Every structure is written in structure tokens, then in C-alpha cells.
Amino acid sequence: MIWLAIVGIPNPIVGLDILYRYRMAGENEEAPPILLSRPYAIALAVLSFAILFIDVIFGHWFNIVCSAAQGLF
């Protein structure tokens, strides 16, 4: 699992660097941000909250199952 941390730490740094270069290369600073229509914004918000909710629920259950399984080993 250490290899995952080694790959995962520089990944956002490289991604932000590429995003910065793409966004800033010859682009007008006065340009408006990307606009989302109302249905896309609502869908994005609903799905984001659903992902967080599922993570909280299953994370709690996973901790309970792991603590119960520790008695078996």
C-alpha cells in the first residue's frame, strides 16, 4: 500500500500544474468562468452529497465490521 501513497501524493501536484498551464497559456484573464445550467448544477450537488453520505454510512459500517473481525484473528 505504500506504492499507492507514492503514486497518489504527486498526482494532484502534476494535475494542478497541467491545469494551471492550460488555463493560463494565452488566455484572457477577464474571461468569465464556465457557466453551468441549472439542471447540471443540481445534478452535481445531489451526486456530490450522495457520495459523501454513502462514504459516511459505509465508512461507519466498515469500521464496525473490522472491529468485529479482529476478534476472529
C-alpha positions as a Markdown table, in Angstrom:
| # | Residue | x | y | z |
|---|---|---|---|---|
| 1 | Met | 0.0 | 0.0 | 0.0 |
| 2 | Ile | 3.0 | 2.3 | 0.3 |
| 3 | Trp | 3.2 | 2.4 | -3.5 |
| 4 | Leu | -0.3 | 3.8 | -3.6 |
| 5 | Ala | 0.8 | 6.7 | -1.4 |
| 6 | Ile | 3.9 | 7.2 | -3.5 |
| 7 | Val | 1.8 | 7.5 | -6.7 |
| 8 | Gly | -1.0 | 9.3 | -5.0 |
| 9 | Ile | 0.9 | 12.2 | -3.5 |
| 10 | Pro | 2.5 | 13.7 | -6.7 |
| 11 | Asn | -0.6 | 13.0 | -8.7 |
| 12 | Pro | -2.6 | 16.1 | -7.6 |
| 13 | Ile | 0.5 | 18.3 | -7.9 |
| 14 | Val | 1.0 | 17.2 | -11.5 |
| 15 | Gly | -2.7 | 17.7 | -12.2 |
| 16 | Leu | -2.7 | 21.2 | -10.8 |
| 17 | Asp | 0.4 | 22.1 | -12.8 |
| 18 | Ile | -1.2 | 20.9 | -16.0 |
| 19 | Leu | -4.4 | 22.7 | -15.2 |
| 20 | Tyr | -2.5 | 25.9 | -14.4 |
| 21 | Arg | -0.6 | 25.7 | -17.7 |
| 22 | Tyr | -3.7 | 25.0 | -19.7 |
| 23 | Arg | -5.7 | 27.8 | -18.0 |
| 24 | Met | -3.0 | 30.5 | -18.1 |
| 25 | Ala | -1.5 | 29.8 | -21.6 |
| 26 | Gly | -2.6 | 32.8 | -23.7 |
| 27 | Glu | -6.0 | 33.0 | -22.1 |
| 28 | Asn | -7.7 | 36.3 | -21.3 |
| 29 | Glu | -7.8 | 37.0 | -17.6 |
| 30 | Glu | -11.1 | 38.9 | -18.0 |
| 31 | Ala | -12.9 | 35.8 | -19.4 |
| 32 | Pro | -16.0 | 34.7 | -17.5 |
| 33 | Pro | -15.9 | 31.4 | -15.7 |
| 34 | Ile | -17.5 | 28.3 | -17.2 |
| 35 | Leu | -21.2 | 28.5 | -16.6 |
| 36 | Leu | -23.4 | 25.5 | -15.7 |
| 37 | Ser | -27.0 | 25.3 | -16.5 |
| 38 | Arg | -29.4 | 24.8 | -13.6 |
| 39 | Pro | -30.1 | 21.0 | -14.2 |
| 40 | Tyr | -26.3 | 20.3 | -14.3 |
| 41 | Ala | -25.7 | 22.3 | -11.1 |
| 42 | Ile | -28.5 | 20.5 | -9.3 |
| 43 | Ala | -27.2 | 17.1 | -10.5 |
| 44 | Leu | -23.7 | 17.9 | -9.5 |
| 45 | Ala | -24.8 | 19.0 | -6.0 |
| 46 | Val | -27.1 | 16.0 | -5.5 |
| 47 | Leu | -24.4 | 13.5 | -6.6 |
| 48 | Ser | -21.7 | 15.1 | -4.5 |
| 49 | Phe | -23.9 | 14.9 | -1.4 |
| 50 | Ala | -24.8 | 11.3 | -2.2 |
| 51 | Ile | -21.1 | 10.4 | -2.5 |
| 52 | Leu | -20.4 | 12.0 | 0.9 |
| 53 | Phe | -23.4 | 10.4 | 2.5 |
| 54 | Ile | -22.6 | 6.9 | 1.2 |
| 55 | Asp | -19.0 | 7.3 | 2.3 |
| 56 | Val | -20.0 | 8.3 | 5.9 |
| 57 | Ile | -22.6 | 5.4 | 6.1 |
| 58 | Phe | -20.4 | 2.7 | 4.7 |
| 59 | Gly | -17.3 | 4.0 | 6.4 |
| 60 | His | -19.0 | 3.6 | 9.8 |
| 61 | Trp | -20.2 | 0.1 | 8.9 |
| 62 | Phe | -16.8 | -0.9 | 7.6 |
| 63 | Asn | -15.2 | 0.2 | 11.0 |
| 64 | Ile | -17.8 | -1.9 | 12.9 |
| 65 | Val | -17.1 | -4.9 | 10.7 |
| 66 | Cys | -13.4 | -4.5 | 11.0 |
| 67 | Ser | -13.5 | -4.3 | 14.8 |
| 68 | Ala | -15.8 | -7.4 | 14.9 |
| 69 | Ala | -13.4 | -9.3 | 12.6 |
| 70 | Gln | -10.4 | -8.5 | 14.7 |
| 71 | Gly | -11.7 | -11.0 | 17.3 |
| 72 | Leu | -11.5 | -13.8 | 14.8 |
| 73 | Phe | -7.8 | -13.4 | 14.0 |
